[in-house]
Amino acid sequence: MYYFTILSFKNPIIFEAIAIPVPTSPSAPSAGLPAVDRVWRIVVGFGCIPALISLYYRLTIPETPRYTIDIERDIAQGTEDIEDFLANEKPHDKDMTVPHELQGITPKASRRDFIRHFRQWKYGKVLLGTAGSWFMLDIAFYGLGLNNSVILQAIGYASTGSTYQILHNIAVGNLIIQCAGTLPGYWFSIAFIDSIGRKPIQIASFAILTILFLIIGFAYRPLYAQPSKAGFITLFVMCQFFMNFGANTTTVSPV
């Protein structure tokens, strides 16, 4: 959803970037850096807007009954919240003027409780599977990003020229990469995640990515030696697609 949020602010960001000229000159190639500094600050500022909206709702919504019982250990308030939910009534915040009896039914968890709980295989395998999926995905995700410069150079958007040309090429080239594989993968996930299922999509995604990375790894030199690098670009885009049509989307669901 991060990409969808950024795309929703695409037009204002482009407008601001165009409205702030980036002067360049062969004799002074860094003349446009102050304007570039203002542009990236505007981009970061737009990125704060969704976070502030989320922060407002996070601070104003009531806690879940499970949090109230397990963390705050307020059994009475948690029970009231559950009863309100079952009665189809709107949840309400804790009324601080009305004292609730704090019951010690749920003792505060300790590090020893954590170890004892996840030492059991039926719980430990869930933690291992979730953390392991994220770990393996991050290796593939950030490792694949190391080849962005090769792809940008192959499609004609290498970082050469003036300050403006370098930034323009990087921005447009990365947009092409994202639109070629990343965004379609997300849209396919949204379309098929309920019909196919999260677990089958994640397993298939990791299996396909394993095959693609093996091909890229063992055939890297022949692929890189191609003048057009068409094979390398094709495999790169397929990796981006299946990474987001699966692993990069479904690894969030266990949490």
SENU-536411 format. One record per residue (C-alpha): residue in one letter; z, x, y. Coordinates in steps of 0.001 Angstrom, whole numbers, plus 524288, in hexadecimal, padded with zeros to 5 digits. Each point is the difference from the previous one (the first is absolute). Layout:
BEGIN
AZXY;...
***
This chain:
BEGIN
M800008000080000;Y8014280BCA808F8;Y7F140800EB8012A;F7FEC17F18A8031E;T80A368017A80AB5;I7F8E280B7E80605;L7F2E37F8F57FF2D;S805C17F47880758;F802698091D80B8B;K7F2D0806BB7FE8C;N7F94C7F9E580BBC;P80B0E80279809D9;I8011C80E097FB5A;I7F14C8022A8011D;F800187F9C880D8C;E80ACF808F7804B1;A7F96880BD67FA0B;I7F3447FCBD806F3;A806E87FCC680CC1;I8062880D968004F;P7F4CB809B78011E;V800D880D0B7F925;P7F932809D7808DF;T7FA6C80BD27F926;S7F8EA80BE1804D5;P7FA9380BF97F90C;S807608088A80998;A80CA97F86C7FE38;P8004D7FA277F23D;S80E497FBF180164;A7FE1F7F86A80C9F;G801377F2E77F8FF;L80CE8802B77F931;P8087A7F887809E6;A7F7A67F3D97FDE4;V800D1801E37F157;D80EBE800FB8013B;R800657F2BD806BD;V7F7267F9EF7F5AD;W80880803B27F45E;R80C227FB4D80723;I7F97B7F2BA801E8;V7FC6F7FF967F18E;V80E0B8031B7FC11;G804E27F5C080995;F7F79E7F5747F9B1;G80546804177F2C8;C80DDE7FD36804BD;I7FD117F1A0802C0;P7FFF07FB527F1AA;A80C3E808147FD72;L807327F9B480B67;I7FC1E7F2637FB58;S804F8803307F260;L80C8B805B0805A1;Y802B77F37B80793;Y7FED17F7787F3E9;R807B9809C67F7EC;L80B567FF568099A;T7FFCF7F1348013E;I7FDA87FAFD7F22B;P80C1D7FD707F7B2;E8032F808D57F4A5;T7FCAA7FBA17F241;P80B1A7FA8F7F7B0;R7FEAE80B727F6AA;Y8020B809C980B14;T80B7D7F8208050B;I806757FFD77F29D;D7FCA680DAE7FB0D;I800AF8080E80C92;E808C07F86B8093A;R807C97FAB47F45A;D801B67F306806E3;I7FF607F6A07F47B;A803397F40280810;Q7F5008020C809E5;G7F660803947F55F;T803677F3B57F86B;E7FE077F7B980C1F;D7F2B38063D80262;I7FBDC7FD2D7F201;E804727F1E28010E;D7F8917FE7B80CCC;F7F3CA805817F9AC;L800FE7F7137F439;A802267F47680930;N7F35C803E380705;E8075A8028D80C9A;K7FCFC80AC3809A6;P8084580C2B7FDF4;H809EF8030380A73;D8067980C4E80480;K80E16802C97FCEE;D808DC7F92380988;M8093680AB080455;T809A17F60580582;V8027C7FA4C7F27E;P8071F809A87F72D;H7FB7A8014C7F207;E80877805137F53B;L7FA6E80CE17FB38;Q800EA7FF8A7F14A;G8005A80C917F848;I7F7BD7FAB17F4E4;T7F516809B680267;P805A780DAF801C5;K7F8AD809B680849;A7F659807F17F7F4;S801F380EAC7FF14;R7F79480B7D7FBFE;R806117FF617F277;D7FBE07F1C07FED8;F7F237803C0803D3;I7FF4880A747F581;R806187F7307F5C8;H7F68F7F4FE8032F;F7F348807C080013;R8040B808327F458;Q7FCE87F3FD7F804;W7F1AD800C07FC22;K7FCF57F1B98031F;Y803AB802A380E37;G7FC6380E54800BB;K7F2017FD897FBAC;V7FE267F69480B62;L804C180A35809BA;L7F80E80AAD7F972;G7F3C47F7A67FF8C;T801007FBE880E3E;A8037D80D6380571;G7F665806CF7F6D6;S7F4DF7F7198042E;W80276802F480E45;F8015780E847FD49;M7F33A800E47F875;L7F90A7F77F809F3;D8045A8088180B64;I7FB0B80C377F92E;A7F2B17F9A87FE52;F7FFE47F98980D64;Y8037F80BDA80833;G7F8AC809487F719;L7F3AD7F80D801C0;G801C58007480EAD;L7FE7D80EC27FFB1;N7F17F7FDC87FD57;N7FDB37F7DE80C41;S7FA5E80BA58073C;V7F5FC802117F528;I7FBE07F1BB800B0;L7FF598000A80EE4;Q7F76880C047FFC5;A7F72B7FA1F7F584;I7FDBD7F35180786;G7FD748072C80CD3;Y80CF57FDFB806EA;A8057680DBD7FFB5;S809808045180AA4;T7F68E80754808B9;G7FC5E7FF7380E52;S8080B7FC7780BE1;T80D7A7F9EB7FFDF;Y7FA517F259800F9;Q7F5E68027E7F55B;I80A538056F7F6B6;L808ED7F43E801DB;H7F4937F6867FF4D;N7FAF4805F07F35D;I80D6F800127F9A6;A802A97F1D5803ED;V7F2BA7FA9B7FC07;G7FF68808147F394;N80D5F7FB777FB78;L7FC7B7F1E780323;I7F4008016C7F75F;I8084C805947F4F9;Q80A0D7F51880126;C7F5C27F542800AD;A7F87F805A37F475;G80B1C8001C7F630;T80D8F7FD018052F;L7FE217F2C180673;P7F75C7FA717F52B;G80A658040A7F63D;Y80A697F8A580795;W7F77C7F3E7800E5;F7FD56800637F167;S80EA9801027FD9C;I8027E7F41280868;A7F5397F8797F907;F803D28033E7F1EC;I80E768037F8002A;D804447F2537FBDE;S7F5147FD547F64C;I8001680D317F91B;G80E4A803428021C;R8070780B4F80683;K8035B8079F7F3C5;P7F2277FFDE7FA15;I7FA37803E080D2B;Q8099C80B488017F;I7FDE2805087F222;A7F1287FF0780149;S8007E806AA80D47;F807B580BAD7FAE5;A7F71B801087F415;I7F3877FFD480822;L805A080983809F2;T803BC8094A7F502;I7F1EA800037FB20;L7FA63801BF80DB6;F8093C80B308035A;L7FCD3806CA7F332;I7F18F7FF288033A;I8022C8051C80DCB;G808F580AC77FB2B;F7F769805427F519;A7F32A7FE2380754;Y804E0803BE80D79;R7F77380C08801D2;P7F3287F9847FBEA;L8032E7F4278084E;Y803B88084280BAE;A7F3DB808737FE78;Q7F6F07F45D8022B;P7F9DF800B780D9F;S801C67F17180248;K80CC27FF337F844;A7FBCD7F2557FC03;G80728800B17F2F7;F80C84804CB80650;I7FF6D7F55E80A65;T7FD977F5807F5B4;L80B9F8043B7F7DB;F808698015E80C2E;V7FCF37F21C8045C;M802767FAD57F243;C80D4A806B080007;Q8034C7F9D280D10;F7FBA47F2C27FAF6;F807898000E7F339;M80BDC8062380669;N8012A7F426808D5;F7FAE97F6237F623;G80C168027C7F7F9;A809C080AFE80150;N801918009980EC6;T801E67F1368008C;T807537FCE27F378;T80A1D80AF380117;V806857F7EE80A9A;S802427F42A7F739;P80AD5805D17F748;V80852801F380C23;
***
